[in-house]
Amino acid sequence: MGILTADMRRVVEEQQLGFVATVCPDGTPNLSPKATTAVWDEDHLIFADICSPTTIANLRRNPAIEINVVDALSRKGYRFKGIATIFAAGPRFDELVTFYRERGSTTAKHHIVLVKVERAAPLVSPAYDQGRTEAQITAHWRGYWERLWDRRLGPT
């Protein structure tokens, strides 16, 4: 069994959006959303570089990475810390691109980043500290998003 538990894999596969943190040359953080975040195997996550030159440049200088994936309704998720390997060509790149194609992705990929997860930890909202259940928190945030979407869509 690898480092990624069944629940970690479920959250990543359901959410698909990971926030990737890398380190800039001046030591400041760079945070970039990746809607291609996926589970590769029991120890690795992947994401595609569609238009992320800063992320790739940072990883070339320093492969340390953290990816946070959080369910916006339950306010629970995971942080994954590890080391990134960048693929831009060759058989491994082709294999990773095929993985995305088989999932229905047709967007051009400049690079695929394979992340060896070294540490993983839960992310849980402090709202749970107030004694609220996951069902209560999920209902609250579902209502929030539905009201927001209704305002954006306007009258039907």
Sine and cosine of phi, psi and omega as CSV:
sin_phi,cos_phi,sin_psi,cos_psi,sin_omega,cos_omega
0.00,0.00,0.70,-0.72,-0.01,-1.00
-1.00,0.04,-0.14,-0.99,-0.04,-1.00
-0.96,0.29,-0.46,0.89,-0.05,-1.00
-1.00,0.09,0.91,-0.41,0.02,-1.00
-0.96,0.28,0.19,-0.98,0.04,-1.00
-0.86,0.51,-0.64,0.77,-0.01,-1.00
-0.94,0.35,-0.62,0.79,0.07,-1.00
-0.87,0.49,-0.72,0.69,0.01,-1.00
-0.89,0.46,-0.65,0.76,0.02,-1.00
-0.87,0.49,-0.75,0.67,-0.03,-1.00
-0.88,0.47,-0.72,0.70,0.00,-1.00
-0.88,0.47,-0.73,0.69,-0.04,-1.00
-0.92,0.39,-0.59,0.81,0.03,-1.00
-0.95,0.32,-0.70,0.72,-0.12,-0.99
-0.99,0.16,-0.68,0.73,0.02,-1.00
0.91,0.42,-0.26,0.96,0.00,-1.00
-0.97,-0.23,0.90,-0.44,0.06,-1.00
-0.90,-0.44,0.56,-0.83,0.09,-1.00
-0.98,-0.20,0.90,-0.43,-0.14,-0.99
-0.98,-0.19,0.83,-0.55,0.03,-1.00
-0.96,-0.29,0.78,-0.63,0.09,-1.00
-0.78,-0.63,0.10,-0.99,-0.04,-1.00
-0.93,-0.36,0.83,-0.56,0.04,-1.00
-0.96,0.27,0.29,-0.96,0.00,-1.00
-0.84,0.55,-0.51,0.86,-0.01,-1.00
-1.00,0.06,0.12,0.99,0.05,-1.00
1.00,0.01,-0.09,1.00,0.01,-1.00
-0.99,0.16,0.39,-0.92,-0.01,-1.00
-0.98,0.18,0.45,-0.89,0.16,-0.99
-0.81,-0.58,0.82,-0.58,-0.01,-1.00
-0.88,-0.47,0.79,-0.62,-0.08,-1.00
-0.66,-0.75,0.81,-0.59,0.04,-1.00
-0.96,0.29,0.64,-0.77,0.02,-1.00
-0.77,-0.64,0.95,-0.30,-0.01,-1.00
-0.99,0.14,0.15,0.99,0.03,-1.00
-0.94,-0.35,0.22,0.97,-0.02,-1.00
-0.90,0.44,0.76,-0.65,-0.05,-1.00
-0.49,-0.87,0.26,-0.96,0.10,-1.00
-1.00,0.03,0.79,-0.62,0.08,-1.00
-1.00,-0.03,-0.77,0.64,0.06,-1.00
-0.40,-0.92,-0.24,-0.97,-0.09,-1.00
-0.91,0.42,-0.25,0.97,-0.05,-1.00
-0.81,-0.58,-0.04,1.00,-0.12,-0.99
-0.74,-0.67,0.62,-0.79,0.23,-0.97
-0.93,-0.36,0.36,-0.93,0.09,-1.00
-0.70,-0.71,0.36,-0.93,0.21,-0.98
-0.48,-0.88,0.37,-0.93,-0.03,-1.00
-0.98,-0.22,0.61,-0.80,0.15,-0.99
-1.00,-0.02,0.96,-0.28,0.07,-1.00
-0.99,-0.11,-0.64,0.77,0.02,-1.00
-0.34,-0.94,0.91,0.42,-0.09,-1.00
-0.70,-0.71,0.87,0.49,-0.05,-1.00
-0.89,0.47,-0.54,0.84,0.00,-1.00
-0.93,0.36,-0.69,0.73,0.03,-1.00
-0.86,0.51,-0.73,0.68,-0.03,-1.00
-0.91,0.42,-0.70,0.71,0.02,-1.00
-0.88,0.48,-0.68,0.73,0.03,-1.00
-0.88,0.47,-0.69,0.73,-0.01,-1.00
-0.93,0.37,-0.50,0.86,0.07,-1.00
-0.91,0.41,-0.59,0.81,0.02,-1.00
-0.98,0.18,-0.60,0.80,-0.09,-1.00
-0.52,-0.86,0.96,-0.29,-0.09,-1.00
-0.98,0.22,0.05,1.00,0.05,-1.00
-0.92,0.40,0.68,-0.74,-0.10,-0.99
-0.51,-0.86,0.50,-0.87,0.20,-0.98
-0.74,-0.67,0.67,-0.74,0.07,-1.00
-0.85,-0.53,0.79,-0.61,0.09,-1.00
-0.94,-0.35,0.75,-0.66,0.06,-1.00
-0.79,-0.61,0.84,-0.54,-0.09,-1.00
-0.73,-0.69,0.70,-0.72,0.13,-0.99
-0.97,0.23,0.89,-0.46,-0.08,-1.00
-0.92,0.40,-0.38,0.93,0.00,-1.00
-1.00,0.05,-0.75,0.66,-0.03,-1.00
-0.99,0.13,-0.28,0.96,-0.04,-1.00
0.86,0.51,0.62,0.78,0.09,-1.00
-0.75,-0.66,0.49,-0.87,0.05,-1.00
-0.07,-1.00,-0.48,-0.88,-0.06,-1.00
-0.57,-0.82,0.47,-0.88,0.18,-0.98
-0.93,-0.38,0.70,-0.71,-0.03,-1.00
-0.84,-0.54,0.86,-0.51,0.05,-1.00
-0.94,-0.34,0.65,-0.76,0.00,-1.00
-0.12,-0.99,-0.35,-0.94,-0.03,-1.00
-0.85,-0.52,0.74,-0.67,-0.05,-1.00
-0.99,-0.13,0.60,-0.80,0.17,-0.99
-0.84,-0.54,0.76,-0.65,-0.07,-1.00
-0.98,-0.18,0.73,-0.69,0.08,-1.00
-0.87,-0.50,0.75,-0.66,-0.01,-1.00
-0.82,-0.57,-0.24,0.97,-0.02,-1.00
-0.26,-0.96,0.19,-0.98,0.08,-1.00
0.99,-0.13,0.02,-1.00,-0.08,-1.00
-0.87,0.49,-0.66,0.75,-0.01,-1.00
-0.91,0.41,-0.68,0.73,0.07,-1.00
-0.85,0.53,-0.73,0.69,0.00,-1.00
-0.87,0.50,-0.66,0.75,0.03,-1.00
-0.88,0.47,-0.67,0.74,-0.02,-1.00
-0.94,0.34,-0.63,0.78,0.06,-1.00
-0.90,0.44,-0.65,0.76,0.05,-1.00
-0.86,0.50,-0.63,0.77,0.07,-1.00
-0.81,0.59,-0.73,0.69,0.00,-1.00
-0.94,0.35,-0.65,0.76,0.03,-1.00
-0.87,0.50,-0.66,0.75,0.01,-1.00
-0.91,0.41,-0.34,0.94,0.06,-1.00
-1.00,-0.02,0.04,1.00,0.06,-1.00
0.99,-0.12,0.07,1.00,-0.02,-1.00
-0.98,0.17,0.74,-0.67,0.03,-1.00
-0.88,-0.47,0.01,1.00,-0.02,-1.00
-0.94,0.34,0.64,-0.77,0.04,-1.00
-0.90,0.44,0.67,-0.74,0.01,-1.00
-0.92,-0.39,0.85,-0.53,0.05,-1.00
-0.99,0.16,-0.63,0.77,0.02,-1.00
-0.57,-0.82,0.39,-0.92,0.20,-0.98
-0.85,-0.52,0.72,-0.69,0.00,-1.00
-0.95,-0.32,0.85,-0.53,0.05,-1.00
-0.98,-0.21,0.83,-0.56,-0.07,-1.00
-0.93,-0.36,0.90,-0.45,0.13,-0.99
-0.98,0.19,0.94,-0.33,-0.04,-1.00
-0.97,0.24,0.86,-0.51,0.01,-1.00
-0.99,-0.17,-0.50,0.87,0.03,-1.00
-0.59,-0.81,0.60,-0.80,0.06,-1.00
-0.65,-0.76,0.64,-0.77,-0.02,-1.00
-0.56,-0.83,0.49,-0.87,0.02,-1.00
-0.95,0.32,0.51,-0.86,0.18,-0.98
-0.90,-0.43,0.85,-0.53,-0.05,-1.00
-0.71,-0.71,0.77,-0.64,-0.01,-1.00
-0.87,0.49,0.59,-0.81,0.11,-0.99
-0.89,0.45,-0.22,0.98,0.05,-1.00
-0.85,0.53,-0.47,0.88,0.03,-1.00
-0.94,0.35,-0.42,0.91,0.02,-1.00
-0.91,0.42,-0.33,0.94,-0.01,-1.00
-1.00,0.05,0.11,0.99,0.06,-1.00
1.00,0.03,0.07,1.00,0.01,-1.00
-0.96,0.26,0.52,-0.85,0.02,-1.00
-1.00,0.07,0.25,-0.97,0.06,-1.00
-0.88,0.48,-0.62,0.78,0.02,-1.00
-0.88,0.47,-0.66,0.75,0.01,-1.00
-0.92,0.39,-0.70,0.71,-0.01,-1.00
-0.91,0.41,-0.69,0.73,0.02,-1.00
-0.89,0.46,-0.68,0.73,0.01,-1.00
-0.89,0.46,-0.67,0.74,0.02,-1.00
-0.86,0.50,-0.78,0.63,-0.06,-1.00
-0.96,0.29,-0.49,0.87,0.09,-1.00
-0.91,0.42,-0.69,0.72,0.06,-1.00
-0.87,0.49,-0.67,0.74,0.03,-1.00
-0.85,0.53,-0.78,0.63,-0.04,-1.00
-0.92,0.39,-0.61,0.79,0.03,-1.00
-0.90,0.43,-0.66,0.75,0.05,-1.00
-0.90,0.44,-0.67,0.74,0.02,-1.00
-0.89,0.45,-0.73,0.68,0.00,-1.00
-0.90,0.43,-0.63,0.78,0.04,-1.00
-0.87,0.49,-0.67,0.74,0.02,-1.00
-0.90,0.43,-0.64,0.77,-0.02,-1.00
-0.94,0.35,-0.60,0.80,-0.04,-1.00
-0.98,0.19,-0.45,0.89,-0.02,-1.00
0.97,0.26,-0.07,-1.00,-0.03,-1.00
-0.91,0.41,0.59,-0.81,0.01,-1.00
-0.97,-0.26,0.00,0.00,0.00,0.00
